[in-house]
Amino acid sequence: MIFFFSRITLFFLIVYSINRIYPQTSEWERISSPVNTSLTNLIFVNGSSGWAAGELGTIIKTSDGGRSWQVQNSTVPYFITDIYFVDENHGWAVTVKEVFPFNTLVLKTTNGGEEWIAEDFQDSSAFMRTIFFFDSLHGFIGGSYIAETTDGGSTWNQASIDSSLLSGYPIYKFNFYNEQLGFACGGAIDIAGVIWRTTDSGKNWAATGVSADQVFDLFVIDSLNAITLSGDPEGFFGIAKIRTEDGGLNWDYEELPMFGLSFALDYRTPNEGWSASGFKFLFTSDKGETWIDKTIPDSSIIYDLQFVSAQKGFAVGGNGVILKYIPQTVSVTEEPNGLNSFNLHQNYPNPFNPSTKIKFTIPYLETSHHASLHTVLKVYDVLGNEVTTLIYEELPAGEYEVEFNSNSVFVRDLTSGLYFYQLQAGDLVQTKKMILLK
């Protein structure tokens, strides 16, 4: 038990120990938060619905794309180490009691967090800290070991992990490319950073040591390529860039000329990646080859981040801070003259693989009392199922361009075929077809 809580304490001590001064970034802005407790985990399931969680049992939710957040009743007062949703209704969270008997609790909701039910994890001696689900039934939990459920978390079966000396270190995060290929990461400070790999849907896992300190997160690019960053908490050694190009069989280690840690890692575009690293961001614009430091607005502390699309991203951290990404690649016409036509253009290229661009015009309406229109751009399959939300914003009159990438983490594994994209701005609606050809 001392081992578990020393890691939570260390998590915060590390962040406060690496504060430095860097050039200010203007790509993020702070938005209103309903709490002042630290938020360490963030999950969005589409462009409108997302949750954040952290200390003292805090869970907050947005249903309008981050414009407003509401506090939910988690039913527990303990530090929530992870939260995960598969859709707008089904979600889970993990915490450990801070009073005797100090066992793991798994929180579950089937109505988007309106009600949370906390249950004891079946192994009272295990300390779990991360959770992941493919759907409402099939998922994994990790910490002292890896366990799998096929009934939504009612029962858990311990997965098989190879018998190497590295296998028993704590697991911090799961990252799956598809239902067969997945990774877990973790380790122990000053001992080993470990990455576990499965190719059989999580039945069996193999551990590989990749660094001298734990790995908090990992980003899977495709079936062959993945990347992570691992730092030295004491600051004696630089941040390590660790990559695989063969699906996780081998990992290359390169020390970078910068210091700190990487608590969370996500890519906005195939080239542009961001890491939540305490008092700073780490940023790459060349697929992870080189990284630079960027500061955070208001000297905030950031623990987790996620890009819902190339145009929308959020980060959360200390004192309840919530940051919103400000798109730099969308062009907006400032003058409303001539912008009186609502127009959704045909995507280009079309057919496309893997990405295409969608242009549209938001009109200036003299009859409107608002300077902006609430704008939603979504992609649907031929059955009418929502594939992803590309835009969910208040947008002023202007001309815009958005990229839809079929390989993004939210829509990967799309099959070839016909898709629809629909633009709604206020009461105005247009829909067009596009073809993915792999």
N, C-alpha and C positions, 0 to 999 in steps of 0.2 A: 504493500500500500504506500509506503514512503517513497518507493521507486516511482509509482505512478504520479503522485502529486508533486514530486520534485520536478518532473518533466513539465507539468503545467506551469509551475512557478518559473522554471527555467525559460519557458516559452516567452514569457513577458520580460524577464530580466535581460534576455538576449536582445530583444528589440530596443530596449532603452539604452543598451550599452553601445549601439552602433550608430548613434545619432551624429550626423555630419552635415555640412552645408554644401548644397549643390545648386546649379542654376535652376531657377523656377520654371516649371512646365505649365503651359496654358491649356493643355489638352484635357484637363479634368477640372470640374467645379464641384464644390461642396453643396449638397442639397439638404433639405430639412429632414431631421431624424426624430422619431418619437421617444428615443431612449438615450441615456448617457452611459450605459454599460457597454463594455467592449464587445464588439461583434467580430467573431473569428471565422465564420463560415457563411457562404453565400451560394444560393442555387436558384437559377431561373429555368423554367420549363418551356417558355416561349417569350415573345416580346412584351407580354403584359403581366404575367404571373411570376413572382419571385419571392423568396424567403431569405432571411438572414438570422443567425443565431449566435449565441455566445455565453458570457458569464451570467451567473445568477438565474439560469433557466430562461434567459431572454430569447424569444422568437418574435420576429416581426414579419409582416407580409405586405406586398404591394400587388394590387390587381389592375393597376392602370399604368404599367410600364415604368414604375419608379417615381411618378409624380407625387404620390402620397403613400405613406406606410402606416400600418396599424399593428398594435401590440396584440399578440395572441397569448392565451393562457396555456403554457406548457405543462402546468400542474406540478413542476419541480423547481426547486431553488438552486439547482446545481449547475456547474459549468457544462454547457453542451459542446461536446468536442466535434460533432459532425451532424449535418442535416442533409437529407436527400429526398427529392421528389421525382417521380416518373411522369406525372401529369398534374393537372390542376387539382386533383383530389387526393391522390395516394402519396403519402410521405412518411418518412421515418427520421428519428434523431437518436443520438447516443449520448449518455452521460454516466457518471459514476457517483454514487452517493458519497457525500462528504461526512457522513456519520455512520457509526457501526450499523450494519456489517460491511459497509464500503463495497457493495457489489455493483455491477453494471446494470443500468436500466436502459431498455429500448422503448422509445416513444413512438407511437403510431397514430396516424390520422387517415381517415377515408373521406373527409369532407373539406380538404384544403386547409386544415388547421383550425377550423372552427371548434373542434374538439380533439384533444390529444389524450391518449391512454398510455400510461407508463406501466410497463411490466418488467419484472426481474428477468435478466438474462439467465438461461437455464443453468449455466456453469457459474456458481457463486465465487469461484476462485479466479475467474478470468476477468481481466480488465480490458474492455474493448473501447476503441476510440473512433472508428470510421465505419461507414456503412454505404452500400451501393446496391441498387436494384435495376434489373432490366425491365421489369414490368411489375404488376401488383403482387405477383407471387414469388418470382425468382430473384434472389439477391444474395449478397455476401456481407459479412461483418468481419472486421479485423481489429487486432490489438495484440493480445497475448498469442493469438494464432488466427487462422482464417477458418470461418465456418460458413456453410451454405444453407439457405432455406429455399424450399419450393412451395411453401404454403403461406407466404406473406410475413414470415417471422414468428409463426406460432411455435415451430420447432426448428432447431439448427443442428446440422451435422458437420463435424470437424473435417476439413479438407485434408488431403494428403500433401505434405510438404517434404521435400528431400531431407535427408538426415545430416546435411552439412552443419558446421558450427555456426553458420550465419542464419540458419532457418528460425532460430528461436528469438530473434530480436523483434521489438515491437513494430507493428504495421501501422502506418500513418494515413495512407490514402490508396484508393483503388482507381485505376484508369483502364478502361476497356476500349479496344478498337472495334470489336464486334463481339458476338456472344461466345466465340471460340477463343480469340486472342485477347489476353488481358494482362495487366501488370498491377503489382502492389509495390509500394515503396515505404521505407522507414529506416530503422537502424538505431544506433546508440551513439551519443556524443563521444568523440575521441576514441571510438572503437571501430565502427564501421557504418557506412551508408549502404543499404541493401535494397536491391530490386528483385522482386519475385515475378516469375513469368508462368503463365498457363496457356496452353494451346488446345485444351480439351474442355472448355467451358467452366473452368474452375475446379475440376475434379482433382487435378494434380498440379502442384506448383514447384518450381525450382528456383533456388535463391542464388544471387550473384552479388558479391561485394564490389562496389563501384567507387567508394570514397572512404575518407577517414571519419566523416561525420554524417549524421542522419540526413535522409532525403525526405522532404516534406510533401513534394508534389512532382508530377511528371506529366508531360504533354505528349500524346500519341499523335503523330502527324499522319501516318498511313500504316499499312501492314508491315512495312520494313523499317520505317524511321520513327524515332522517338527521341525526346530531349529532356534533360532535367538540369537543375543548378543546385549545387551543394556548397554551403559556406562553412567557415570555421567560426564558431561562436566566440572564441577568445580573440579572434582577429589576427592570429599569427600567420595565417595563410590566406591567399586570395580565394575568391569564389571559383568553384570548379564547374566547367561546362562538361556535361557527360552525355554522350550521344550513342545511338545504335543505328546501323544501316542494314542490319540483317534480322530484323524482327526480335531483337533482344538476346540473341545468342552471344554477342560480344558487345562490349561497351568501351568507347574511347574517352579518355580523361584528359582534359586540358585546363590548366589553371589560368584564370583571367587576371588582368592587372587591376582588380577592384576588390573591395572587402564587403562583407555583410552576409546575409542569409536570403534564401528564397522560400517564402512560406506558401506561395501559390503561383502558378504559371499558366498563362492562356495566350492564345494567338488571336489577334483581331483579323488579320488577313494571312494568307500563306507566307508572306514575307515578314509581317510585323508582329512581334511578340512582346508581352509585358509580364513582369514578375512583381508581385506584392512582396516587398522586402523591408517591412518595418517603416522607418522614417523616409524611405525612398522607393521609387520604382526602378527596376532594371528594364532596359528597353533595347530591342533589336529591330532593325529594318532590313536585314539581309538573311532571313531564315534562321537566325541564331548563330551565325558565324562570329559576329562581334556584338558586344553589349556595352551600353553606356548607362550612367546614373542619371535619374531625373527626380527632382524633388516633388513633394506632395503639397497641395494647397493647404495653407494655414498650419504648416508643420505638423500635419496629422500623422497618425501611425496606421499603416494598412496591413491587414493580415490575409485578406482574400480578395479575389477579383474574378470577374467573368464577363466575357463578351457574348451577348445574345446574338449579335450580328456584327457586321463590319461597321455599322453606324451606331450601335448601342452597346455600352458596357458600363459596369458598375464595380465599385470597390468598397469594402467595409473595413472598419478597424476600431481603434481605441476610442473610448468615450462616446460610443454610438455613432461615430462618423460614417457617413455615406457619401461617396463620390460618384459623379456621373461623367462618363466620357463625352467630350465635345467633339463631334465629327469634324475632321479637318479636310476630308476629301469630297464632301458634298458642296456643290457650287450653288449659291443662292443669288438671284437677281434682286438687288436692293430696291430698284425703282418699280413701282407697280404698273407704270404706263405700259399698255399693251398686254398685260397679264390678266386678261378678262376671260380667258378660255381655259377650261378644265380639260386636261389632255393626258392620257396615258399612252405612251408610245409603244410600238412593238419592240420587244427585246432584241438585242444584237450582241453576238451572233445568234442566229436561230436557224436550224438546230444548233445546240451548244454542248460542249463537254470540256471541262467540268463547270465553267462559269460563264455567265452572261450579264449584260448590263441593261438596266431598265431605267428609262428616262420618263419623267412626268412633270406636269406644270400645275402648280397650285394657283388658282385665280385670285385676283383682288376683287372683293365683293363690296361695293359701296353700301349695300343694304345691311352688311354685317356690322355688328357693334364690336367685334373682336378683330384685333390686328392679325390674328392667326386662326387657322382652322385645324381642328383635331383630325390628324391624318393617319390612316392605317393602310399598310401595304402588306398583303399576305399571299402566300403560295399554297395552292391546293392540288391534290391529286385528282384523277378522273372520277373517283367515288365521292368527292367533296370533302375528304379528310384534310384538315389543315396540316401542311408540311412544315411551315415556319412563318414567323412574322418578321418582316424586313424593316418596317417602319411602324412606330406607335408613338407619335409625337404631336405637339402643337407646332405647326409650321406656318411661317408667314408666306405671303405670295412670292413665288419664285420658281425657278427651273431647277430640278433636282436630278441626280443620277445615282442609282444604287446598284451594287453588284450582288448577284445571287450565285453562290458557290455551292454546287451539289456535293462537294467533299467536306463541307464544314461539319463541325462536331454535332450540330443539331439535326442535320439532314443526311449524313453519310449513309452509304449503302442504298441510295435511291436507284431504282431500276430505270432502264430506258423507257421512254414513253411520253405521253401527252400530259402536260400540267397546265394549270391556270394560275394567273396572278391577277389579283383584284385590288384596286385602289379606291379607298373611300376617304373623302375630305369633306367634313361636315355632312350634308345630305347628298353630296355628289358621289356617284359610284360608276366605275368602269372596270371591265374585265377583259383580259386577252389571253390567248393561248400561247404556249411555248413547248418546244420539244427537246427533251434530253436524249442524246444519241451517244451511247457508250460503245 
